[in-house]
Amino acid sequence: EADKISELTAESCDKGVKYLGCMFSPSLESIQEQNFQRMKNIVSEFLLKLKAVELPLQQTMYLIDAVLWPKIKYIALFANLSDHQLNTINTQLLLYVLRKSRLSSKINRKLIWMPPKYGGFGFMHWRDRIYTERLELLQRLFARGSDLVKNLLRALIKR
């Protein structure tokens, strides 16, 4: 077994690693931009396909939640995108939904985020979705009782 360990060689990771569609690298800035462009392209392609089909607003909202979100969820959760980048993607979706519903792009955003039972759209900002998912992931890992996760969380909290 000792011979097998000595045979392993470490490979250079200058350009980063792509795993499940998300780029990871020690040099975060360039990779962050690649992940952002990938998400933006996925959203743009999805919206182009939606524009080709005449669908009611409810079905469009359903497809965004049930098809688009799962498609980019992994990248969104693990790519460290800035709020500005997330707002750019969110605005792209929001403007499409507003045009689809024949509303002005200057509409009060509070109406859009408001739940439907109060007369709003119930459109959840993707930044909020991502932060919620990250917290749920951390809670699940913490609940497993892993010492590594507990120590990492404590270190992050102390920072």
C-alpha positions in Angstrom: 0.0 0.0 0.0 2.9 2.4 0.7 4.1 1.9 -2.9 0.7 2.9 -4.3 0.7 6.1 -2.3 4.2 7.1 -3.4 3.1 6.5 -7.1 0.4 9.3 -6.8 1.4 12.6 -8.3 -0.2 15.9 -7.7 -1.3 17.7 -10.9 -1.1 21.5 -11.4 -4.4 23.2 -11.1 -3.6 26.6 -12.7 -6.7 26.9 -14.8 -9.1 25.4 -12.3 -11.4 22.4 -12.3 -14.8 22.1 -13.9 -17.2 19.9 -11.8 -20.9 19.4 -12.6 -20.8 22.6 -14.7 -19.2 24.8 -12.1 -15.6 26.1 -12.2 -13.4 26.0 -9.1 -10.0 27.5 -8.9 -7.5 29.1 -6.5 -7.7 32.3 -8.5 -11.4 33.2 -7.8 -11.9 36.3 -9.9 -11.4 34.7 -13.4 -13.4 31.6 -12.4 -16.2 33.7 -10.8 -16.6 35.5 -14.1 -16.7 32.2 -16.0 -19.4 30.8 -13.7 -21.4 34.1 -14.0 -21.2 33.9 -17.9 -22.3 30.3 -17.8 -25.3 31.0 -15.6 -26.2 34.1 -17.8 -26.0 32.0 -20.9 -28.2 29.2 -19.5 -30.8 31.8 -18.5 -30.6 33.5 -21.9 -31.1 30.2 -23.8 -34.0 29.3 -21.5 -35.7 32.6 -22.1 -35.2 32.3 -25.9 -37.0 29.0 -25.8 -39.8 30.4 -23.7 -40.2 33.3 -26.1 -40.7 30.9 -29.0 -43.8 29.4 -27.2 -46.9 31.3 -26.2 -47.6 30.4 -22.5 -49.6 32.0 -19.8 -47.8 33.8 -17.0 -48.5 31.1 -14.4 -47.0 28.4 -16.6 -44.0 30.6 -17.3 -43.4 31.1 -13.6 -43.8 27.4 -13.1 -41.1 26.6 -15.8 -38.7 29.1 -14.2 -39.1 27.4 -10.8 -39.3 23.8 -12.0 -36.9 23.7 -14.9 -34.5 26.7 -14.9 -33.8 26.9 -11.2 -32.8 23.2 -10.9 -30.6 23.6 -14.0 -28.5 26.3 -12.5 -28.9 25.6 -8.8 -25.6 23.8 -8.4 -23.6 26.6 -10.0 -25.5 29.2 -8.0 -24.9 27.5 -4.7 -21.2 26.8 -5.1 -20.0 29.6 -7.3 -19.2 32.6 -5.2 -21.1 35.2 -7.3 -21.4 38.8 -6.2 -24.7 40.4 -5.5 -24.3 42.5 -8.6 -23.9 39.4 -10.8 -26.9 37.8 -9.1 -28.9 41.0 -9.6 -28.0 41.0 -13.3 -29.3 37.5 -13.8 -32.4 38.2 -11.7 -33.1 41.4 -13.6 -33.0 39.4 -16.9 -35.7 37.0 -15.6 -37.7 39.8 -14.0 -37.8 41.9 -17.1 -39.0 38.9 -19.1 -41.8 38.2 -16.6 -42.9 41.8 -16.6 -43.0 42.0 -20.4 -44.9 38.7 -20.4 -47.5 40.1 -18.0 -47.6 43.4 -20.0 -46.4 45.5 -17.0 -43.9 48.4 -17.0 -40.4 47.6 -16.1 -40.6 50.6 -13.7 -43.2 48.9 -11.5 -42.6 49.0 -7.8 -40.4 45.9 -7.0 -42.2 45.4 -3.7 -45.3 44.3 -5.6 -43.2 41.7 -7.5 -41.7 40.2 -4.3 -45.0 40.2 -2.5 -46.7 36.8 -2.1 -49.7 36.2 -4.5 -52.1 35.9 -1.6 -51.5 39.6 -1.0 -51.8 40.6 -4.6 -48.1 40.3 -5.7 -46.3 38.0 -8.0 -44.5 36.0 -5.4 -41.3 36.3 -7.4 -38.4 35.3 -5.1 -35.1 37.1 -5.7 -32.5 34.5 -6.7 -30.0 35.9 -4.2 -32.5 35.0 -1.4 -33.0 31.6 -2.9 -29.3 30.9 -3.0 -28.7 32.1 0.6 -31.6 30.1 1.9 -30.4 26.9 0.1 -26.8 27.5 1.5 -28.2 27.8 5.0 -30.3 24.7 4.6 -27.2 22.8 3.3 -25.1 24.0 6.3 -27.9 23.0 8.7 -28.1 19.5 7.2 -24.3 19.1 7.4 -24.2 20.4 11.0 -27.1 18.0 12.0 -25.1 15.0 10.8 -22.6 15.6 13.6 -19.4 15.7 11.5 -16.5 17.2 13.5 -15.0 18.6 10.3 -18.2 20.6 9.5 -18.6 21.8 13.1 -15.1 23.0 13.2 -15.4 24.8 9.9 -18.6 26.5 11.0 -17.1 27.6 14.2 -14.0 29.0 12.4 -16.3 30.9 9.9 -18.4 32.3 12.7 -15.3 33.5 14.6 -14.2 35.3 11.5 
